[in-house]
């Protein structure tokens, strides 16, 4: 009976889950559906947070990205189950029990997985602010490798590496290239990883401490909690103290400063902080206590000529013309700035011999400029300034020069906004022959380009700003210091200037960072003043100006105010004012009586409302209203029907939350440019259509980013018709659609004419879109998207392909970047199987593609699908970076034909592509054999990464090679079927195929048989989980990591071991058949082996090698800089001897039963040695300070160990020893001798276990208790 009951219970227990699949089907389905829906919603929430983090330039945590990928994969895999549930519901009246049972079982297995994902999705944060490399160090193209600059660079680098130097001074005359050299130093330091952080900021004559603090804080991700300079300095000080090492470049220092005021610790406060400062004056270096002062001299005559010749575009041959040009170059006195400015000014002028003679004579006739500092610079700058008029009419000449002088009004070293220059330029009447604002914008833009080409302005990253070199700015101020049209520029004004001299001669005045304590006069008579810039130093403490202050400025044309509180009551007396810009101001009365005002811009300016008074500004052509979208609290109000009455308006930029009636725009017949931030509610008028515009930035339901140089349209969360935008689609340049429904394609649904001005297209979560273009022989344009440069597609659940029907002409010719992610139905990316019959490809398709990134495309079967007849019209000549991830059905990446065209590929990454068998898929083997030479693909490939590709067998087959001399790094992980990475056998002509600069990392590739044959300059090797290992050791090898190589018997021969002088790191782990680390069967020269030395080896690890007997049998290993030695779990290990006087950490555990010491000549043992193995002694001591550097010692399961330090004849000093761990050393008698014990001042951790015969910690002397001595001597224990 008991047996029956037992069997029954066991049967019920086993059958219970299976019965549940039958009888709890509904419950299982409901549970699965709820969990899946919850996961879908949770993923959407995490996606939203990730997108927001990316917009804030945050680095996404790896676990968040991994969770999103797993969630996406799980949702895709369970979609089929959801479809089956729906089908079962359809046949509910006739259930198929077997089908329901199988489905129920699958659902029950999937539900816990989904639950587990939900349980790990509560991320407190999804990203973090990374430490960003300053833009200064990304490139330094202007650096000239002269004798002076090379000498200075070498001295700076030596000082950086010197331990006793924490401040370096670089000085030299203006224009000599100090800033350029400092940037080059930053580039060197960052590239060589000498410091974790490199920071550069400019101080100038009047440093803006707040801006400098903000810049440094941004780099380190610090958000200030205090507002005062002192409080911010303290926060920054504490933040920088956390960093281990920092390199700071302080550029353009004019006088001694206290870096503590900025919050920068150095010297004894932060020994890891080093500072390089640049200055014009050596005494500044001395006053700043620079330990190293370095002078940057001018160029030699030959160097100056080479630079001048290159910048002026002259030929290198000797001629009479070049002789004249050399004399002109010599007038620049070897100053790089002057040389570049003059040469660029003359470049393209087409000067003949007489022309160069005239230029040379002008230099000689110029009066001597009596200026100690700038004399040698001003003369060539004056020549360049004068040459602005060449090739232009008189009006244009004056306009370009005036544009240059306008730039000089801005603060030193600031980035000048081009849009601000345009508003000021229009106000002072530049380019009067240009009728519209857009025409004037273009003219001013061309003038700035000319100034940049002339070297008078500096280009910076991005198209929205420019910068003026401080020397050029000083020249502009010198140029306007005399004569009728004078300019005054002052910074850090603490009181109103003394009116002793007449101010009537000034036509432009700029007063920056004025103290709020200044008492402005009620009236000032500036009768000739046309331009006034006035800025308070603090937005939180506005500069107060009386309403009558501006009354006597009758000629004023441009007024720019920042951080100012003022009233416009005095404005009626300003009849000539054309431009009024207020930034972060408080405007108490709206200016309604400015009858000639053309430009009105209010940035973050407090004003009650835009009232009816605005209509009185009948000449207004440009209106800009904006608030910082991150801080604005309420919408700015505009009276209804107000905008429609501004009939002269040409440009309207409303970048804040402003509610307007869009139909009013139709009344603005002159409107050419528009910026709007709108919501869906504002599109209630069905008949509204945007007018045709030349320039616009329109954002619907999104954050506003103004881009003046583009026609931009961004639409988010929009389900209505897009007909309102129909006039914009014909010339839109940047288009982003996110969560826009109802659109099945771009062409012809959105752009019937082909959207051929479009350069950037971003699509996300547009669930109804199936293709970008749908073109048949009877319908749709033959040319579409022909200027598209950037294509970014994400989370498009219905997208089936890029083109349906015919591929439009020139669609793929200009494309440079393609990013496609999370598109479940996409099967082919580039399907060029049907082209229009009249297509004429003057440029090969895809020939401009540089970046390709594909991720999470579960049904992607092919990236490229070409008809044989079309292969010649497709080329990947400019492709540089390819990243392919999570494409489960993809079997090959490139065809042989395409791979041959990829001459510039630099980086290839393939991951989580389970079906990929070959990177390059050869259809027939004859394709390779027919070639006379090896197929040398991708000659510029530098980086190859492949991981988690379960089916991958080959990276390159036969004699196909990748990278050759350019290949620097290979990383292959978890590719269990991989057989071969490279085949570098000699080709049929006997040519060796070498990879001279390779570093590699191989892991979890159990079938890998062939890695590479030759690599002369290999830096690093990492090999893991390989069935067979093909050795790769060459003289420049620095790092070797071998892990889980089951058939590996040795690394290389002992002969080769002697030829590895650069070895720095060796790690061998989990190699069950390893017998010798270095095989000495082929080497019989024992003398050479006994003198084996690796002078740079610092780390040696050998772990879990079960039959390893020898590292180098009968050999003493000399490693003078070895700091870490670890041998663990090597039960067959035989002892060997190491000379390592600087050893810091030694770990020996389970290292064999053989206690026979290696057969070494006695004279060799007259030095300090370490016996590595299960021997009675560990340290052979010969000197008083032997092994004094050791900090940590761990010995375990050494059954023969009796003595650690054999130091009776010598005193061993262990002043740095902090940790000593001993376990299962059964025969150990004592640990320290009485002579050694006094040095144990820093011993903190002493662990002893299983040492059965241990009698004393310190060997007794004169019967003194060892415990008593330990309490006294090891005070930190």
Secondary structure, DSSP 8 states (H G I E B T S, - for coil): -HHHHHHHHHHHHHHHHHHHHHHTHHHHHHHHHHHHHHHHHHHHHHHHHHHHHHHTTEEE-HHHHHHHHHHHHHHHHHHHHHHHHHHHHHTGGG--HHHHHHHHHHHHHHHHHHHHHHHT---S-SEEE-----GGGT--TT----HHHHHHHHHHHHHHH-TT--EEEEE--TTSSHHHHHHHHHHHHHHTTSSSEEEEEEEESS--HHHHHHHHHHHTT---S--SHHHHHHHHHHHHHHSS-EEEEEEEE-S---HHHHT---BTTBTTEEEEEEES-HHHHHHTT-SEEEE-----HHHHHHHHHHHHT--SS--HHHHHHHHHHHTTTT-HHHHHHHHHHHTTS---HHHHHHHHHHHHHS-----TTTHHHHHHHHHHHHGGGTTS-HHHHHHHHHHHHHHTTS-TT--EEHHHHHHHHHHTT-STT--SHHHHHHHHHHHHHHHHHTTSSEE-SSSSEEE--HHHHHHHHHHTSSSSSEEEEEES--S----SS--TTEEEEEEEEE-TT----S----TT--EEEEEES-TTS-EE--TTTTTT-TT--EEEEESEEE-GGGGGG-TT--EEEEES-EESS-----TT--EEEEES-B-S-B-GGGGG-TT--EEEEE--TTT--S-B-B-TTSGGG-TT--EEEE-SSB---GGGGGG-TT--EEEEEE-GGGG--TT------SEEEEEESS-----TTS-EEEEEEE-S-SGGGHHHHTT-SEEEEEEE-S-S-SBTTT-TT--TT--EEEEES-TT---SEEE-SSSS-SB-STT--EEEEE--TT---SEEESB-BTTTTS--EEEEES-TT--EEEEES-B-TT---SS-BTTT--EEEEE--TT--EEEEE-GGGGGGB--TT--EEEEES-TT--EEEEHHHHHT-TT--EEEEES-TT--EEEE-S-THHHHT-SS--EE-TT--EEEEES-TT--BSS-TT-EE-GGG--EEEEES-TT--BS------TT------TT-EEEEESBTT--B--S--TT--EEEEESBSS------TT--EEEEE--TT---SEEHHHHTT-TT--EEEEE--TT--BSEE-TT---HHHHHT-B-TT--EEEEE--TT--BSSTT-EEE-TT--EEEEES-TT---EEEE-TT--EEEEES--S--------GGGGGS-EEEESS-SEEEE--STTTTTT--EEEEES-TT--EEEE-SSS----TT--EEEEES-TT--EEE-HHHHTT-SS--EEEEES-TT--EEE--STT--HHHHHHHH-TT-
